[in-house]
């Protein structure tokens, strides 16, 4: 699943239904690892302080999408966290994190009549 994003500028992190990290793209490893080593096998719950930890626990129970933007070190990012499923059963989350411009166009598409 991760091969498509392995060398892309998008950070992709995949966890199981308990929050255990299963896969990380190169960008994800560079973003979240202080020593350059993958965090695969670690729990996301151990990586998040409050209140993010409680938010993550709620997401793992409710399987809802979580989307927001952040700014850190002068870089704005879109964070999109979505549940993934295997055989129609909740299997965990996929997080996409991508740098975005501070100002960007927004288009409203109208359906053709």
N, C-alpha and C positions, 0 to 999 in steps of 0.2 A: 504493500500500500504506500509506503513512504518513498519508494524509488523515484517517483515522479518529482518529488520535492527535494531530494537529497542535496543537490547543488544549487538550489534556487535561493533568491534573496528573502524568501518567506520562511519564517521559523515555524516548524510543525512539531508538535509534541502530542503523542498518543498515550493514553492511559487506559487501564482496565476498569472494571466496574467498582473496584475497591480503591482506585486512585494510584495504583502501582504503575510507574512509567514503563511502557512497553517499547516505544520507539521515539527517536529524536532525529530530526534532520541536522545537517552540519551547522546550519544557522542557529538552531535551537541549542545545540551543545555549546556553541560559541557565546550565545546570549546568557545562558543560565549556569554555566559551569565556570567557577572561578579558576580552576586548574586545567581546563581544557579536556577533562575527562567526561564521558557521558554519564548522565544520571539514571540511565536505564536500570530498572530493578529497584529504585528508590521510590518511596511514597511521596506523592505530591503534597500530602498533608504535612509532611515534615519540612517541606520547602516554603510553606505559606504561614506567615504570622497572622494573628487576628487583626481585623475581622475577616480577612480573605479565607482563612481556614474554615470558619463556620459557613461562609458562602459556598465553598467547595463541597463541604459535607451535605449541604442542602441540595446542591446540584446533583450529587451522586445519588440522592434519594428521589428527587423529583424529575430528573432527566430533561431539564429545560435548557434552552439555548441562552447563552450569556454573551452579549456583545457590547463593547464600549471602546472608547479611545483613551489613550494615556499620553502624557508628555514626560519624558525623562531625558536628562542630559541634552536638552535642545532638540530632541527627536520626538516626533508625534507618531504614534502607532495605533492601528486598528487591531483590536483583540477580538477574535470570534471563537467562542468555545461551544462546540456542538456535540450532542450525544451520537455515538455510532452503535450499530446493531449487528448482531450475528444471529442468523436463523430467527429473525424477528424478536430477539431477546436483547435487552440493553446490555452492551458490552463495555462501555466506558465513554471517554471523551476524546475528541480531537480538538486541539487548540491551534489556530492559525494566528500568527502575529506578523503584521507587515507594516513597514514604514510608509507613511502617507504624508503628502504636503500639508502644511498648516492651512493653506488656502487652496481649495480645489473646487472645480465646477460640480454642480449638482443638477441633474437633468430629471425632469418629470416626463415620463413617456406616457403618451395617451394611446389607448388601444384604437386600432383602425376601425372605422364604422362601416 
